[in-house]
Amino acid sequence: MKIAVLEGSPNKNGSSNMLAGEFIRGAKEAGNEVTVIDTARADIHPCIGCIHCGYDGPCVQKDDVEEIRRQILGSDMLVFVTPLYYYGMSAQLKTLVDRFCAFNGSLQRKHMKSALISAAWNSDG
Ligand SMILES: Cc1cc2nc3c(=O)[nH]c(=O)nc-3n(C[C@H](O)[C@H](O)[C@H](O)COP(=O)(O)O)c2cc1C
């Protein structure tokens, strides 16, 4: 199986990437092919909601998402990796998720497997 891991932490050696690293190690040991996409370091502009893409077409933004789109649609499974930021995903990962808009149709038709890996720490706990 081809797995795309979308890493969303700005801390390259932080907790969420450490968890992702263990997932990746196990996935590879089990014979899967893994592609890691570092959303915190990739050039990813925010969706501007123009819908020029028609939810399944070329995006007006010209950045790394053209290649990331190919990698995602070439995969069987998506793994979302994020630190918990105010009870949501990081802005870095969310910016990419919003850009799914331009391949929304293709993505839905694929019925991919998915998983969420997240690290959090709440000082009120
Ligand atoms: C901007 C920001 C918001 C955060 N919001 C939460 C939160 O809502 N709940 C929580 O338990 N931890 C929160 N945290 C703590 C992080 O989730 C925690 O430190 C996590 O381990 C960071 O992952 P990383 O090491 O991969 O960067 C927040 C941290 C930051 C920097």
The ligand as an ORCA input file, in Angstrom:
! r2SCAN-3c Opt
* xyz 0 1
  C      -0.115     27.483     19.626
  C      -0.239     26.277     20.528
  C      -1.494     25.844     20.920
  C      -1.636     24.709     21.745
  N      -2.894     24.291     22.089
  C      -3.034     23.180     22.866
  C      -4.332     22.729     23.260
  O      -5.348     23.288     22.900
  N      -4.416     21.602     24.036
  C      -3.302     20.917     24.449
  O      -3.436     19.914     25.162
  N      -2.064     21.313     24.075
  C      -1.898     22.433     23.310
  N      -0.634     22.853     22.930
  C       0.534     22.026     23.289
  C       0.981     21.173     22.097
  O      -0.094     20.425     21.551
  C       2.069     20.179     22.575
  O       3.174     20.911     23.068
  C       2.532     19.248     21.461
  O       3.310     18.212     22.026
  C       3.406     19.936     20.458
  O       3.747     18.989     19.464
  P       5.156     19.048     18.712
  O       6.188     18.636     19.732
  O       5.030     18.080     17.589
  O       5.362     20.460     18.246
  C      -0.480     24.003     22.173
  C       0.803     24.452     21.776
  C       0.920     25.589     20.970
  C       2.314     26.042     20.554
*
